[in-house]
Amino acid sequence: MLDDRGICASTGSACASGSLEPSHVLRAMNVEGVSVHGSIRFSLSTYNTDEDVNAVLTELPKVVKRLRELSPFVS
């Protein structure tokens, strides 16, 4: 859904692209269960602007709301 809005993000670690396994870094930090599987990784650089960040901050809550509506794990 973020990709449809022109926002690049990942649910896994950078070195495990295409894998459904959660980030080994988060696991090493003892992040548990749903939090590990519900994490999002954004990579930023000096080329990103304040407008880029603001776009994510505008769109992300809409995507999270929609995903929660679809999730069988959220009541």
FENDAZI-V344499 format. One record per helix or strand. SS is the DSSP state (A for helix, B for strand). FROM is the first residue (numbers start at 1). TO is the last residue. Records with the same first field share a line. If there is no record, write none. Layout:
BEGIN
SS: FROM-TO ; FROM-TO
END
This chain:
BEGIN
A: 3-5 ; 14-16 ; 24-28 ; 33-37 ; 50-70
B: 10-10 ; 41-41
END
